[in-house]
């Protein structure tokens, strides 16, 4: 089969590799019908997540049709159409039984490595380094899905793939980010970052009762989607003399937003001296992450407010004013998305027409176009907002008319 393989920092290739096979009786083999490039994939592409190995198959946002099932799989059969969550969960451990499936105790065969870095290991992830199990990802024509009766959710209607694909990661991630923000009816919520997760956090914040959402970014196409499709008030932090903190204070009656959601994570950009400092430190490997957005979130949120962090962080942070978090008495909630608890309720919202998650797609491509589009996605060129891949189409880039236009 064809698959997108990580070959080193800043380099991915489409290679012909062996088809996946059933290894455990609970496995499913999926023919991938749609997959996508995620912002988190850029952390791998840029070399900030350790333990990647040359030839690793990338991709954790995917869906498809069941081709083969193991002998212990009872809920799925050949021909079923499913979406697969990016976290791999057993369904039976202490954490899975508490709906904390991203913290599953049983699916990461390399848990020891993760424990050395973080104290404890979370669940395995598809296509996301050997820290998280080394499982092949879904930017491929076929993929092995462990625990077939636990993760995949069946799509029972003929709804288009693109309307349900993002249940694999970014829609539940944005929703959990909004849920973790502890939004009360009428609250003012600030969302840092208007990438796909940020856009879903905005729509989810309104679903959960926010009265006003303020979105911060610097790319016009993202800000346009946040404003025109999602209904947010937008701030372009790259504008000359723009102070995000002052603008947020002005837009929240002087007290600051009730909650702030960091949808940026470890590769944040900024315009001040600390942002330059982070770039230098990260290049010298003196810190692993650039926490510019997180610093601003902690400063911006009102006293007694909540900072929610769905943006990915991988390790050490420098010059983070934790005294501000303590002094203001804020709550912080974060972590990988507990995907399995959200799949059914969010799918029901899609069925009901409450949201069409495909609104952010800007490019459809074939699998041979993926390496170039990783660079386009990283560099935010060509008004890119989200890239969807057809693994069985060799080449061809279809640029869609975006609602940002």
Residue, then its C-alpha position, 0 to 999 in steps of 0.5 A: x500500500x501507499x503510506x505517508x512516512x516520516x523520514x526525519x525533521x522536515x521530511x515526509x515521503x509517500x512510500x510503498x510499504x507492507x499492508x497491515x495485518x491482523x495481529x491480535x484477535x481484537x484488531x480491525x483492518x480498515x481501508x482508509x477513505x479519508x484522512x487529514x493533516x492535523x496541526x499536531x502532525x506539525x510537531x512531528x514534522x518540525x522535530x519537537x516530539x522525540x522517539x520518531x523513527x525513519x519510516x514511521x507512518x503518520x496520521x491520526x485523523x482518519x475514517x474508512x471501511x472495515x476490510x477484515x476483523x479479528x476473531x474476537x471483534x463482535x460489533x463490526x463486520x466487513x463493509x461497515x463504515x467507521x470513524x476512528x478516534x486518535x486515542x487507543x483505549x482498552x475500555x476496561x481499565x480503571x481510567x477507561x471506566x471513568x471515561x478518561x480514555x486518553x489515560x488508558x493503562x493498557x494500550x501503550x506498549x512503550x509505557x515505560x518510556x512515557x513514564x520516564x518523561x511524565x511519571x505515568x503513561x497515557x494511552x497509545x496514539x495512532x501515528x504519533x511517535x514511539x512514546x505513545x506506542x509506535x502504532x502506524x497512522x492513518x495517512x495510508x491506504x489501509x491501517x490496523x485498528x486495535x480494540x475494534x469493539x472499543x474505538x471505532x464508531x459506525x456511521x449508519x447513514x450515507x452522510x458525506x465522509x467530510x462531515x464526520x471525519x473530524x470526529x476522529x480528533x479535532x471536533x471532540x478536541x475543540x469541544x472538550x476544550x470548551x467543556x473544560x473551560x467551565x462555561x456558564x450561560x452568558x460568559x465571555x470566552x477568549x480562544x487563542x488560535x483559530x486553527x481547526x481546534x480553535x474554530x471547533x472550540x468557538x462553535x462548542x463554546x456557543x453550544x455550551x452557553x457562552x454569550x460572547x467568544x473572542x478569537x485571537x489569531x494573525x491569519x486573515x483566512x482563519x480570522x474570517x472563519x472565526x468571525x463569519x462562520x463561527x460568530x466570534x469577535x476577532x483580534x489580529x494580534x499582528x496588527x501594529x500597536x496591538x495589545x491582546x491583553x488590553x483588547x481583551x480587557x476592553x471587550x470584557x468590561x475591564x475584568x477579563x474573560x471568564x475563561x480562556x482556551x489555549x488552542x495553540x500549544x507548543x509552537x506558538x508565535x508572538x511579537x514580543x521579546x519573550x517570543x524571540x527568547x522562546x525561539x532561540x531557547x527551542x533552537x538550542x534545545x534549552x526548552x522544548x515548547x514555546x508557551x507564548x500563548x499560554x503565558x498570555x492566557x494566564x495573564x488575560x483570564x479574569x480573577x477566579x476564571x478558568x484556563x483550558x488547554x487543548x493545545x499540545x505541550x510536550x515538555x519543559x516550559x520557560x518563563x511561565x508566570x505561575x505566580x499569576x495563576x496562583x495569585x489570581x486563583x484560576x483553574x487550569x484544565x488540560x490534557x489529551x482528549x477523552x475521545x470515546x465519551x464524545x463520539x456519539x453525542x457529537x455525531x448526533x449533533x452532526x446528524x441533527x444539522x447543528x454543525x457541519x464540520x466540513x466548513x473549514x476544509x480549504x484543500x482536498x488532495x491525493x496521497x502523492x501531494x501530501x509531502x508538499x502540503x505538509x510544508x504548505x500547512x506548516x507555513x500557512x500558505x495558499x490560505x490553507x485552513x484544513x487539508x483532507x486526503x483521499x489515500x486512493x487518489x494518487x495526485x490532484x489538489x482541489x482548492x475549495x472556495x473558503x468561507x473566509x473569502 
